[in-house]
Amino acid sequence: MPGGLTPEQQARVEIDRKLAAAGWVVQDFKEIELSAARGVAVREFPTATGPADYLLYGDRKALGTIEAKKDGTPLLGVVSFSKHLVHVRRSYTHGAFGPTKSGRVRSVPLIDDVARVLDGLSRREFFTGPDDLVFVNSVGNPLDDARVRPRFYRALERAGLKRLRFHDLRHSFGTLAVQVFPLSDVKAYMGHADIQSTMVYVHHVPADDAAERLSRAVQSSSDFVALPVDDAAAA
């Protein structure tokens, strides 16, 4: 190991160098002096969940954290790549964080296309700690809705799709999910309080194989007795 440093220590040396090159003043927590510059990065800043590797201050206001990780370490806390899940821990509505729709953490299946995008985000330079947001602005805060929606609408146009509300993406998931998962699973994925809310998507379930599935169920029953074709017709 070069210089006897652990991978995390090596990451901190590199982060110190990049922060300084970007104009940040890097300080230890015990020697904190926020008036030293407009941008101050404080090492090992104590928090309720343990020390943050770096806490960034801009004009004396806390902006976000940086966690020193070994190169290639994926974003943890929100995404479980090995289990192909996204964990929904909180909501963000009208500029404020709050509980999820059901008040509980829920896990949603992570398809390969999304996993590839999130894996790329997990390797970004900053804001990859377990408590950091997945989609952030330049200082680690939530994205501005006024900027996200126009980009969303332009993406729809490029894809040749009709104009949709951003919330319609949730309904699109529900429509697809009921075609491959039991209703009880879809209820949990969407955070519905009761199954009636999930039932609105049932009409999207294709019934093309209903007769075939019923036939298999009848034939597998212990009470089923197959009749010869002629006898069955006479009956």
C-alpha positions as CSV (number, residue, x, y, z in Angstrom):
1,M,0.0,0.0,0.0
2,P,1.7,3.3,-1.1
3,G,3.0,5.2,1.9
4,G,1.4,2.9,4.3
5,L,-2.0,4.6,3.9
6,T,-5.3,2.8,3.9
7,P,-7.6,3.3,0.9
8,E,-9.8,5.7,2.8
9,Q,-6.7,7.8,3.9
10,Q,-5.5,7.8,0.3
11,A,-9.0,9.1,-0.7
12,R,-8.8,11.9,1.8
13,V,-5.4,13.0,0.5
14,E,-6.9,13.2,-3.0
15,I,-10.0,15.0,-1.8
16,D,-7.9,17.5,0.1
17,R,-5.9,18.2,-3.1
18,K,-9.0,18.6,-5.2
19,L,-10.8,20.8,-2.7
20,A,-7.8,23.1,-2.4
21,A,-7.5,23.3,-6.2
22,A,-11.1,24.3,-6.4
23,G,-10.6,27.1,-4.0
24,W,-11.8,25.6,-0.7
25,V,-9.9,26.0,2.5
26,V,-9.6,22.7,4.2
27,Q,-9.5,22.7,8.1
28,D,-9.6,20.2,10.9
29,F,-12.7,20.4,13.2
30,K,-10.6,21.4,16.2
31,E,-9.1,24.3,14.3
32,I,-12.3,25.5,12.6
33,E,-12.4,29.1,11.4
34,L,-15.3,29.7,9.0
35,S,-14.2,33.3,8.4
36,A,-11.0,32.1,6.7
37,A,-12.7,31.9,3.3
38,R,-16.1,31.9,1.6
39,G,-15.7,28.1,1.1
40,V,-14.5,26.0,4.0
41,A,-14.3,22.2,4.2
42,V,-14.1,20.9,7.7
43,R,-12.6,17.5,8.3
44,E,-14.1,14.9,10.7
45,F,-17.1,17.1,11.6
46,P,-19.2,15.4,14.4
47,T,-22.8,14.6,13.6
48,A,-25.6,12.7,15.3
49,T,-24.8,9.6,13.2
50,G,-21.0,9.8,13.6
51,P,-18.3,12.1,12.1
52,A,-18.6,13.2,8.5
53,D,-15.4,13.1,6.6
54,Y,-15.9,16.6,5.4
55,L,-18.6,19.2,6.0
56,L,-18.7,21.9,3.4
57,Y,-19.5,25.5,4.4
58,G,-20.3,28.3,2.0
59,D,-20.5,31.8,3.5
60,R,-20.6,30.2,6.9
61,K,-23.7,28.1,6.0
62,A,-23.5,24.3,5.9
63,L,-24.0,23.0,2.4
64,G,-23.4,19.3,2.4
65,T,-21.0,16.5,3.3
66,I,-18.3,14.5,1.5
67,E,-17.4,10.9,2.5
68,A,-14.0,9.5,1.7
69,K,-14.4,6.1,0.1
70,K,-12.1,3.7,-1.7
71,D,-12.2,4.3,-5.5
72,G,-15.2,2.5,-7.0
73,T,-17.2,2.2,-3.8
74,P,-20.9,2.4,-4.8
75,L,-23.5,4.7,-3.2
76,L,-24.9,3.0,0.0
77,G,-27.9,3.6,2.1
78,V,-30.4,4.2,-0.7
79,V,-29.4,1.7,-3.3
80,S,-28.7,-2.0,-2.8
81,F,-27.0,-3.2,-6.1
82,S,-26.5,-6.8,-5.0
83,K,-30.2,-7.2,-4.2
84,H,-31.4,-5.0,-7.1
85,L,-33.4,-2.7,-4.8
86,V,-34.0,1.0,-4.2
87,H,-34.9,1.8,-0.6
88,V,-37.3,4.7,-0.3
89,R,-36.7,6.2,3.2
90,R,-38.3,9.7,3.0
91,S,-40.2,12.1,0.8
92,Y,-39.5,15.6,-0.4
93,T,-42.6,17.8,-0.9
94,H,-43.0,21.5,-1.2
95,G,-39.4,22.1,-0.3
96,A,-39.3,20.0,2.8
97,F,-38.3,16.5,3.7
98,G,-40.9,14.2,5.4
99,P,-41.9,10.6,5.9
100,T,-42.8,8.3,3.0
101,K,-46.4,8.0,1.8
102,S,-47.0,5.0,4.2
103,G,-44.7,6.4,6.9
104,R,-42.4,3.3,6.5
105,V,-39.3,2.6,4.5
106,R,-40.1,0.5,1.4
107,S,-38.0,-1.2,-1.2
108,V,-38.7,-1.1,-4.9
109,P,-37.2,-3.5,-7.6
110,L,-34.2,-1.9,-9.4
111,I,-34.1,-2.8,-13.1
112,D,-30.8,-3.1,-14.9
113,D,-31.2,0.1,-17.0
114,V,-31.7,2.2,-13.8
115,A,-28.9,0.3,-11.9
116,R,-26.4,1.3,-14.6
117,V,-27.3,5.0,-14.2
118,L,-27.2,4.9,-10.4
119,D,-23.9,3.0,-10.5
120,G,-22.4,5.9,-12.5
121,L,-23.8,8.4,-10.0
122,S,-22.3,6.5,-7.1
123,R,-18.8,7.1,-8.6
124,R,-19.1,10.8,-8.8
125,E,-16.5,12.9,-6.9
126,F,-18.7,14.4,-4.1
127,F,-21.9,13.6,-2.3
128,T,-21.7,9.8,-2.1
129,G,-22.2,9.3,1.6
130,P,-25.0,7.1,3.0
131,D,-27.0,10.2,4.0
132,D,-26.5,12.2,0.8
133,L,-29.2,12.6,-1.9
134,V,-29.0,10.6,-5.1
135,F,-30.0,13.5,-7.4
136,V,-28.4,16.8,-6.2
137,N,-27.4,20.2,-7.4
138,S,-23.9,21.6,-7.3
139,V,-23.9,21.9,-3.5
140,G,-25.6,18.6,-2.6
141,N,-29.1,20.0,-2.1
142,P,-32.3,18.8,-3.8
143,L,-32.7,19.7,-7.5
144,D,-34.8,22.7,-8.3
145,D,-38.2,21.6,-9.6
146,A,-38.4,24.5,-12.0
147,R,-35.3,23.2,-13.7
148,V,-36.1,19.5,-13.6
149,R,-39.5,19.7,-15.3
150,P,-38.5,21.5,-18.5
151,R,-35.7,18.9,-19.0
152,F,-38.3,16.1,-18.4
153,Y,-40.6,17.6,-21.0
154,R,-37.8,17.9,-23.5
155,A,-36.8,14.3,-22.9
156,L,-40.4,13.3,-23.6
157,E,-40.4,15.2,-26.9
158,R,-37.0,13.6,-28.0
159,A,-38.5,10.2,-27.2
160,G,-41.6,10.9,-29.3
161,L,-43.9,10.5,-26.2
162,K,-47.0,12.5,-25.4
163,R,-46.7,15.1,-22.7
164,L,-47.0,13.6,-19.2
165,R,-47.1,14.9,-15.7
166,F,-44.0,14.0,-13.7
167,H,-46.2,12.2,-11.2
168,D,-47.5,10.0,-14.1
169,L,-44.2,8.1,-13.9
170,R,-45.5,6.6,-10.6
171,H,-48.7,5.5,-12.4
172,S,-46.6,4.0,-15.2
173,F,-44.7,1.9,-12.6
174,G,-48.0,0.7,-11.1
175,T,-49.4,-0.2,-14.6
176,L,-46.4,-2.3,-15.4
177,A,-45.9,-3.8,-11.9
178,V,-49.4,-5.3,-11.7
179,Q,-48.6,-7.3,-14.8
180,V,-45.7,-9.1,-13.2
181,F,-46.2,-9.0,-9.4
182,P,-48.9,-10.0,-7.0
183,L,-51.1,-7.1,-5.9
184,S,-49.8,-7.4,-2.3
185,D,-46.3,-6.8,-3.6
186,V,-47.3,-3.8,-5.7
187,K,-49.1,-2.4,-2.7
188,A,-45.9,-2.5,-0.7
189,Y,-43.7,-1.1,-3.6
190,M,-46.0,1.9,-4.0
191,G,-46.5,2.5,-0.3
192,H,-50.3,2.3,-0.5
193,A,-52.1,2.2,2.9
194,D,-54.7,-0.3,1.6
195,I,-55.2,-2.7,-1.2
196,Q,-58.0,-0.6,-2.7
197,S,-55.6,2.1,-3.8
198,T,-53.6,-0.6,-5.7
199,M,-56.8,-2.0,-7.3
200,V,-57.0,0.9,-9.6
201,Y,-54.3,-0.7,-11.7
202,V,-55.9,-4.1,-12.0
203,H,-57.7,-3.3,-15.2
204,H,-54.3,-3.1,-16.8
205,V,-53.6,-6.8,-16.2
206,P,-53.9,-8.7,-19.4
207,A,-56.4,-11.6,-19.2
208,D,-55.3,-13.4,-22.4
209,D,-54.1,-16.5,-20.4
210,A,-57.0,-16.5,-17.9
211,A,-58.6,-19.6,-19.4
212,E,-55.3,-21.4,-19.7
213,R,-54.5,-20.7,-16.0
214,L,-57.9,-21.8,-14.9
215,S,-57.6,-25.0,-16.9
216,R,-54.2,-25.8,-15.2
217,A,-55.8,-25.1,-11.8
218,V,-58.7,-27.5,-12.4
219,Q,-56.5,-30.2,-13.8
220,S,-54.1,-30.0,-10.9
221,S,-57.0,-30.4,-8.4
222,S,-57.3,-33.8,-6.6
223,D,-61.0,-33.9,-7.5
224,F,-60.5,-33.6,-11.2
225,V,-61.3,-36.7,-13.3
226,A,-60.5,-36.6,-17.0
227,L,-63.4,-37.9,-19.2
228,P,-62.9,-39.5,-22.6
229,V,-63.7,-37.1,-25.4
230,D,-66.9,-39.0,-26.5
231,D,-68.2,-39.2,-22.9
232,A,-67.5,-35.6,-22.2
233,A,-69.4,-34.6,-25.3
234,A,-72.4,-36.7,-24.4
235,A,-72.5,-35.3,-20.9
